[in-house]
C-alpha cells in the first residue's frame, strides 16, 4: 500500500505566517506540522510515501525531510502542484506513483491522538472500494459530513449549513486504484474546486464505501484557532501514540458502545 500526504495550498488563513514558509512546516508544539501525518502513515505500516506540495516554499520540504530515512521510510518522493483545485486535483498527481496499488491519503494538516493501523489492516483485506474515517465533532459544518442511519453511511455532504449528523469525514481516505479514473470524471463544484466528497459519494453509490470511527482526539491545523488547539493537544498528551486510541468499525446494534466511545472522544477532540 502506498501513502500520499497532501501538503499544498497557500495557507492564506494563516497569513502572515505563511508568507515565509508553507503552512505544513509551521510548528505544532515541538516539531513541524508535516511530521505528524508522516508518522501516522509510518505507524500504520506504510513506508512508501509521496508528498504533494506547491507554492513558493516547496523546496523547504526537501531540506527538512530529505529522503525520509529519519522516519524509517523506504522511500519518500515529492511532486509539485501548480496552483490549487481541491483535494482530488492534488491527489491526481499521485497516479503514476501509486502504480495501481491501493493507497492511503492524509491531509498534511491533520493530527490524531492515536493510530489508524486497524483501519489500514482492514482495508488491506478489503477486495475493492474505499474506506473513510469519521469523527464526531461539535462543528461538523466545517467539514464533509456523513449522514448515518442504522450504522451505515447513506450520504455525504460537503460543508453543509445544516449538518445531518455530527460525523465529520476526517482528512484520511483509503482508496483502490480506480480513484484516479473517478477523479477524471469530476466537475468543479460551486466553489470552483473538485471535491473529495464527490469521490466518496461515487464509492457510496456503488455500495463500496466502508467507514470507521476514530477514537481519541483529531484536529486539523489550518486556522489560527485550530493550530493553537493542535499544539495544546500535543503538549498535553502527545500525538501518534501507538499505545493510544485507534479506529472502530461503524456499527449500529449492538453498536451503542462504539457510539459512546466516539462521543466521549469527540468531547476531548
QUILINWO-V732954 format. One record per run of one state. SS is the DSSP state (~ for helix, > for strand, _ for the rest). FROM is the first residue (numbers start at 1). TO is the last residue. If there is no record, write none. Layout:
ss,from,to
SS,FROM,TO
SS,FROM,TO
This chain:
ss,from,to
_,1,1
>,2,7
_,8,11
~,12,14
_,15,16
~,17,19
_,20,22
~,23,25
_,26,26
>,27,28
_,29,30
>,31,32
_,33,33
~,34,43
_,44,47
>,48,54
_,55,58
~,59,65
_,66,68
~,69,71
_,72,74
>,75,81
_,82,86
~,87,92
_,93,94
~,95,98
_,99,102
>,103,107
_,108,110
>,111,112
_,113,116
~,117,124
_,125,129
>,130,136
_,137,139
~,140,142
_,143,143
>,144,149
_,150,151
>,152,158
_,159,166
>,167,175
_,176,178
~,179,185
_,186,195
~,196,205
_,206,208
>,209,214
_,215,217
>,218,219
_,220,223
~,224,237
_,238,246
>,247,249
_,250,255
~,256,268
_,269,269
